[in-house]
Amino acid sequence: MFGRNAWAPGVTAGSGTSVARLAAIYQEALLAHHRAPHNRRELLHATTTASQRNPVCGDDITVAVRLADGVVTEVAFSGRGCSVATASASMMTDAVRGLRVEAALTLGETVERMLGGGEVELPEVLAPLRGVAPFAGRHGCARLPWQALREALT
C-alpha cells in the first residue's frame, strides 16, 4: 500500500526509522482502528449530529457530539465506511474529546493540510493518517468524518 516516502518528511534511512518501517507502522495502526474502532456507537443525548456520505465508495458516516461550555465532552460515530474512513473516524473521536470547539475545528484543518501535502504537527493518535497522504484517491475517505465533525460543530 505504501510505496512513496513523500509523506514522511524528515525521515531518512539514517534517522533510525526507515521509511518502509514507518509505513508499516502507520498501515498497522490504520488497520487496528478499522478492526476495532474506538467510539463507534450511538451517542444518546448528543448536542448535535451531522452526516456525510462519499458517493464514490459508499462511505456514510454520522458524527454525534455532546458539548458543554464550548468543549467536546463526548463524541462518537456510526454508519459504515471503508477501512480508511472508519480508522479516520476512530482516531478523530480520540483526538477531539476534551478539546474546545475551536481547537477541534483547527485540528480538522490541520488534517486537511497534511492530506494536501503540508508539513504539519499532528497529535500522536492521528499520526497514522500520514500513511493516507500519498494516496489522493483515499483522501475523501479520510476527510469524511472530519467533514461531519465540522458540520456538527458549526
Backbone as CSV, one residue per row, in Angstrom:
resi,resn,N_x,N_y,N_z,CA_x,CA_y,CA_z,C_x,C_y,C_z
1,MET,0.809,-1.188,0.000,0.000,0.000,0.000,0.857,1.258,0.000
2,PHE,2.014,1.199,0.625,2.828,2.394,0.751,4.118,2.224,-0.031
3,GLY,4.264,2.940,-1.128,5.457,2.806,-1.925,6.288,4.072,-1.976
4,ARG,5.657,5.231,-1.673,6.374,6.503,-1.746,6.758,6.938,-0.345
5,ASN,7.739,7.829,-0.262,8.142,8.305,1.048,7.921,9.805,1.228
6,ALA,7.201,10.439,0.320,6.962,11.876,0.414,6.130,12.242,1.640
7,TRP,5.395,11.298,2.203,4.523,11.570,3.335,5.268,11.560,4.654
8,ALA,6.528,11.251,4.645,7.297,11.155,5.882,8.420,12.177,5.885
9,PRO,8.089,13.483,5.919,9.135,14.489,5.892,10.111,14.307,7.045
10,GLY,11.360,14.454,6.747,12.386,14.364,7.778,12.831,12.949,8.097
11,VAL,12.182,11.955,7.562,12.560,10.577,7.840,13.410,10.083,6.684
12,THR,14.629,9.725,7.007,15.534,9.193,6.008,16.083,7.869,6.514
13,ALA,16.772,7.199,5.650,17.330,5.904,6.036,18.255,6.040,7.241
14,GLY,18.861,7.175,7.439,19.779,7.363,8.546,19.148,7.889,9.810
15,SER,17.828,8.108,9.845,17.224,8.721,11.021,16.801,7.708,12.078
16,GLY,17.118,6.459,11.903,16.803,5.457,12.907,15.542,4.664,12.582
17,THR,14.619,5.245,11.880,13.408,4.545,11.470,13.318,4.638,9.959
18,SER,13.339,3.506,9.298,13.269,3.530,7.845,11.882,3.953,7.403
19,VAL,11.800,4.520,6.223,10.522,4.930,5.668,9.603,3.713,5.541
20,ALA,10.139,2.593,5.108,9.335,1.380,4.962,8.783,0.922,6.310
21,ARG,9.603,0.997,7.333,9.160,0.584,8.681,8.076,1.530,9.186
22,LEU,8.242,2.824,8.977,7.248,3.806,9.400,5.934,3.577,8.652
23,ALA,6.022,3.292,7.363,4.820,3.000,6.574,4.104,1.774,7.126
24,ALA,4.854,0.753,7.500,4.251,-0.461,8.054,3.567,-0.168,9.389
25,ILE,4.181,0.672,10.203,3.583,1.043,11.485,2.272,1.785,11.258
26,TYR,2.292,2.753,10.347,1.077,3.506,10.037,-0.012,2.591,9.498
27,GLN,0.357,1.700,8.578,-0.622,0.799,7.985,-1.248,-0.082,9.062
28,GLU,-0.437,-0.612,9.945,-0.960,-1.473,11.007,-1.866,-0.692,11.954
29,ALA,-1.511,0.540,12.273,-2.354,1.368,13.145,-3.700,1.670,12.486
30,LEU,-3.678,1.968,11.195,-4.929,2.203,10.472,-5.802,0.954,10.491
31,LEU,-5.206,-0.195,10.236,-5.969,-1.445,10.236,-6.507,-1.781,11.624
32,ALA,-5.743,-1.481,12.661,-6.201,-1.735,14.026,-7.432,-0.888,14.349
33,HIS,-7.426,0.375,13.930,-8.589,1.234,14.157,-9.780,0.771,13.318
34,HIS,-9.520,0.219,12.147,-10.611,-0.298,11.321,-11.217,-1.550,11.957
35,ARG,-10.367,-2.432,12.440,-10.845,-3.697,13.010,-11.580,-3.494,14.329
36,ALA,-11.094,-2.579,15.145,-11.682,-2.331,16.474,-11.788,-0.819,16.683
37,PRO,-12.727,-0.185,15.977,-12.826,1.272,16.057,-13.246,1.756,17.443
38,HIS,-12.632,2.843,17.850,-12.974,3.480,19.118,-14.210,4.347,18.908
39,ASN,-15.097,4.340,19.863,-16.256,5.246,19.896,-17.221,5.048,18.733
40,ARG,-17.262,3.872,18.177,-18.258,3.571,17.134,-19.506,3.080,17.864
41,ARG,-20.451,4.005,18.004,-21.669,3.709,18.750,-22.635,4.870,18.590
42,GLU,-23.850,4.654,19.018,-24.813,5.745,19.084,-24.492,6.561,20.336
43,LEU,-24.623,7.853,20.245,-24.387,8.729,21.387,-25.732,9.306,21.812
44,LEU,-26.241,8.798,22.925,-27.512,9.292,23.438,-27.345,10.723,23.950
45,HIS,-28.364,11.509,23.758,-28.394,12.889,24.242,-27.285,13.743,23.637
46,ALA,-26.996,13.496,22.376,-25.996,14.319,21.680,-26.527,15.744,21.551
47,THR,-25.627,16.692,21.661,-25.976,18.091,21.458,-26.228,18.360,19.982
48,THR,-25.425,17.715,19.138,-25.508,17.936,17.700,-24.997,16.707,16.960
49,THR,-25.509,16.515,15.754,-25.039,15.427,14.902,-24.956,15.938,13.469
50,ALA,-24.160,15.267,12.679,-24.072,15.568,11.246,-23.629,14.303,10.520
51,SER,-24.096,14.175,9.294,-23.745,13.016,8.474,-23.107,13.478,7.179
52,GLN,-22.183,12.685,6.702,-21.539,12.914,5.411,-21.498,11.587,4.672
53,ARG,-21.631,11.688,3.374,-21.602,10.496,2.527,-20.610,10.720,1.397
54,ASN,-19.851,9.675,1.091,-18.927,9.695,-0.034,-19.534,8.810,-1.116
55,PRO,-20.140,9.416,-2.143,-20.804,8.607,-3.166,-19.844,7.764,-3.998
56,VAL,-18.566,8.119,-4.001,-17.591,7.366,-4.792,-17.418,5.952,-4.248
57,CYS,-17.306,5.832,-2.928,-17.074,4.497,-2.368,-18.187,4.042,-1.435
58,GLY,-19.210,4.855,-1.243,-20.341,4.439,-0.434,-20.194,4.652,1.057
59,ASP,-19.136,5.310,1.498,-18.989,5.594,2.921,-20.126,6.499,3.367
60,ASP,-20.655,6.237,4.548,-21.732,7.036,5.122,-21.485,7.100,6.623
61,ILE,-21.020,8.252,7.095,-20.598,8.403,8.487,-21.433,9.491,9.155
62,THR,-21.928,9.199,10.349,-22.608,10.182,11.182,-21.761,10.406,12.426
63,VAL,-21.519,11.673,12.748,-20.768,12.044,13.940,-21.736,12.711,14.906
64,ALA,-21.728,12.256,16.141,-22.563,12.821,17.193,-21.651,13.411,18.269
65,VAL,-22.000,14.595,18.728,-21.147,15.317,19.672,-21.992,15.797,20.849
66,ARG,-21.446,15.680,22.026,-22.040,16.287,23.213,-21.116,17.422,23.639
67,LEU,-21.677,18.613,23.758,-20.919,19.808,24.106,-21.344,20.325,25.473
68,ALA,-20.399,20.907,26.179,-20.675,21.588,27.445,-19.704,22.751,27.562
69,ASP,-20.235,23.948,27.643,-19.415,25.154,27.784,-18.355,25.271,26.699
70,GLY,-18.713,24.939,25.460,-17.797,25.068,24.332,-16.740,23.996,24.232
71,VAL,-16.917,22.912,24.979,-15.952,21.812,24.982,-16.637,20.547,24.476
72,VAL,-15.922,19.791,23.661,-16.400,18.490,23.193,-16.211,17.505,24.345
73,THR,-17.300,17.208,25.041,-17.192,16.309,26.190,-17.347,14.849,25.797
74,GLU,-18.039,14.609,24.681,-18.211,13.244,24.199,-18.399,13.302,22.695
75,VAL,-17.874,12.308,21.998,-18.017,12.246,20.548,-18.011,10.772,20.134
76,ALA,-18.875,10.467,19.187,-18.974,9.097,18.697,-19.332,9.149,17.217
77,PHE,-19.193,8.009,16.552,-19.585,7.941,15.143,-20.331,6.648,14.890
78,SER,-21.118,6.678,13.834,-21.849,5.490,13.411,-21.908,5.502,11.892
79,GLY,-22.455,4.442,11.355,-22.528,4.325,9.903,-21.565,3.274,9.412
80,ARG,-21.345,3.320,8.088,-20.425,2.345,7.516,-19.437,3.067,6.623
81,GLY,-18.243,2.532,6.622,-17.216,3.129,5.798,-16.110,2.135,5.518
82,CYS,-15.298,2.487,4.553,-14.135,1.665,4.231,-13.143,1.715,5.388
83,SER,-12.062,0.993,5.253,-11.078,0.931,6.336,-10.507,2.302,6.659
84,VAL,-10.252,3.132,5.654,-9.666,4.454,5.898,-10.672,5.375,6.584
85,ALA,-11.919,5.389,6.123,-12.941,6.238,6.739,-13.191,5.826,8.183
86,THR,-13.273,4.529,8.423,-13.512,4.037,9.777,-12.338,4.358,10.686
87,ALA,-11.121,4.130,10.215,-9.936,4.426,11.026,-9.839,5.922,11.309
88,SER,-10.103,6.747,10.313,-10.047,8.191,10.499,-11.077,8.639,11.529
89,ALA,-12.290,8.096,11.457,-13.335,8.451,12.427,-12.941,8.016,13.832
90,SER,-12.386,6.826,13.948,-11.955,6.314,15.243,-10.876,7.207,15.863
91,MET,-9.866,7.533,15.067,-8.786,8.385,15.569,-9.302,9.787,15.884
92,MET,-10.199,10.296,15.045,-10.757,11.628,15.256,-11.459,11.711,16.606
93,THR,-12.279,10.694,16.917,-13.002,10.750,18.185,-12.043,10.749,19.372
94,ASP,-10.959,10.012,19.265,-9.952,10.027,20.332,-9.284,11.399,20.444
95,ALA,-9.023,12.008,19.298,-8.249,13.259,19.280,-9.034,14.474,19.738
96,VAL,-10.334,14.525,19.467,-11.073,15.766,19.746,-11.787,15.774,21.092
97,ARG,-11.956,14.635,21.712,-12.618,14.622,23.022,-11.813,15.470,24.000
98,GLY,-12.518,16.388,24.642,-11.888,17.262,25.628,-11.398,18.577,25.059
99,LEU,-11.439,18.721,23.736,-10.989,19.972,23.116,-12.127,20.997,23.080
100,ARG,-11.753,22.254,23.095,-12.718,23.311,22.832,-13.133,23.192,21.364
101,VAL,-14.317,23.653,21.050,-14.830,23.559,19.687,-13.836,24.150,18.695
102,GLU,-13.289,25.327,19.010,-12.348,25.990,18.104,-11.110,25.129,17.866
103,ALA,-10.618,24.492,18.913,-9.430,23.631,18.776,-9.748,22.387,17.944
104,ALA,-10.933,21.830,18.110,-11.326,20.660,17.316,-11.424,21.035,15.841
105,LEU,-11.988,22.210,15.549,-12.079,22.663,14.154,-10.695,22.930,13.573
106,THR,-9.816,23.506,14.364,-8.442,23.761,13.913,-7.716,22.447,13.635
107,LEU,-7.941,21.454,14.475,-7.309,20.151,14.252,-7.785,19.545,12.936
108,GLY,-9.054,19.697,12.630,-9.573,19.227,11.344,-8.899,19.929,10.176
109,GLU,-8.661,21.228,10.303,-7.960,21.977,9.260,-6.515,21.492,9.123
110,THR,-5.909,21.134,10.231,-4.536,20.619,10.211,-4.481,19.283,9.468
111,VAL,-5.442,18.416,9.714,-5.508,17.133,8.998,-5.670,17.399,7.508
112,GLU,-6.512,18.349,7.165,-6.722,18.700,5.760,-5.415,19.164,5.112
113,ARG,-4.657,20.008,5.801,-3.368,20.483,5.259,-2.388,19.323,5.094
114,MET,-2.376,18.413,6.060,-1.481,17.258,5.977,-1.831,16.402,4.763
115,LEU,-3.122,16.157,4.539,-3.531,15.350,3.391,-3.164,16.041,2.083
116,GLY,-3.133,17.367,2.098,-2.753,18.124,0.913,-1.250,18.226,0.712
117,GLY,-0.482,17.584,1.561,0.968,17.569,1.397,1.722,18.524,2.294
118,GLY,1.014,19.233,3.160,1.681,20.179,4.051,2.385,19.477,5.195
119,GLU,3.467,20.081,5.630,4.180,19.562,6.788,3.555,20.190,8.022
120,VAL,2.879,19.377,8.807,2.165,19.853,9.987,2.481,18.946,11.163
121,GLU,2.247,19.479,12.344,2.361,18.659,13.543,0.991,18.087,13.851
122,LEU,0.962,16.796,14.088,-0.271,16.112,14.435,-0.111,15.455,15.804
123,PRO,-1.194,15.371,16.566,-1.119,14.573,17.793,-0.759,13.133,17.424
124,GLU,-0.102,12.455,18.317,0.355,11.089,18.046,-0.783,10.177,17.601
125,VAL,-1.970,10.351,18.172,-3.101,9.497,17.822,-3.490,9.640,16.351
126,LEU,-3.173,10.771,15.725,-3.518,10.997,14.323,-2.367,10.718,13.356
127,ALA,-1.185,10.446,13.863,-0.018,10.228,13.002,-0.248,9.168,11.924
128,PRO,-0.976,8.086,12.197,-1.179,7.089,11.133,-1.891,7.634,9.900
129,LEU,-2.616,8.727,10.030,-3.261,9.315,8.850,-2.238,9.799,7.830
130,ARG,-0.997,9.995,8.257,0.054,10.361,7.309,0.228,9.267,6.249
131,GLY,-0.088,8.055,6.597,0.020,6.949,5.652,-0.973,7.034,4.507
132,VAL,-2.007,7.861,4.651,-3.013,8.033,3.608,-2.591,9.139,2.638
133,ALA,-1.769,10.067,3.090,-1.421,11.262,2.302,-0.954,10.970,0.879
134,PRO,-0.139,9.960,0.626,0.315,9.736,-0.750,-0.751,9.179,-1.691
135,PHE,-1.898,8.834,-1.165,-2.928,8.177,-1.961,-4.129,9.104,-2.113
136,ALA,-4.060,9.982,-3.099,-5.094,11.001,-3.301,-6.487,10.395,-3.412
137,GLY,-6.591,9.220,-3.960,-7.882,8.573,-4.103,-8.524,8.194,-2.783
138,ARG,-7.748,8.179,-1.717,-8.270,7.827,-0.387,-8.463,9.046,0.500
139,HIS,-8.077,10.229,0.032,-8.220,11.445,0.830,-9.678,11.689,1.220
140,GLY,-10.597,11.481,0.278,-12.014,11.690,0.580,-12.491,10.799,1.707
141,CYS,-11.964,9.593,1.762,-12.328,8.657,2.825,-11.825,9.160,4.179
142,ALA,-10.588,9.626,4.212,-10.016,10.133,5.459,-10.686,11.423,5.903
143,ARG,-11.108,12.255,4.945,-11.730,13.545,5.267,-13.159,13.411,5.774
144,LEU,-13.857,12.380,5.355,-15.290,12.277,5.584,-15.707,12.497,7.037
145,PRO,-15.133,11.796,8.012,-15.564,12.036,9.392,-15.226,13.449,9.877
146,TRP,-14.132,14.004,9.390,-13.754,15.364,9.770,-14.735,16.378,9.203
147,GLN,-15.247,16.108,8.008,-16.259,16.979,7.424,-17.555,16.919,8.231
148,ALA,-17.923,15.728,8.668,-19.119,15.580,9.505,-18.930,16.305,10.839
149,LEU,-17.738,16.187,11.406,-17.457,16.891,12.664,-17.586,18.387,12.477
150,ARG,-16.986,18.906,11.405,-17.045,20.354,11.132,-18.505,20.810,10.998
151,GLU,-19.286,20.034,10.274,-20.695,20.378,10.106,-21.427,20.362,11.460
152,ALA,-21.121,19.381,12.284,-21.770,19.283,13.599,-21.379,20.443,14.514
153,LEU,-20.169,20.933,14.377,-19.670,21.974,15.284,-19.912,23.394,14.806
154,THR,-20.313,23.569,13.567,-20.522,24.946,13.072,-21.993,25.241,12.815
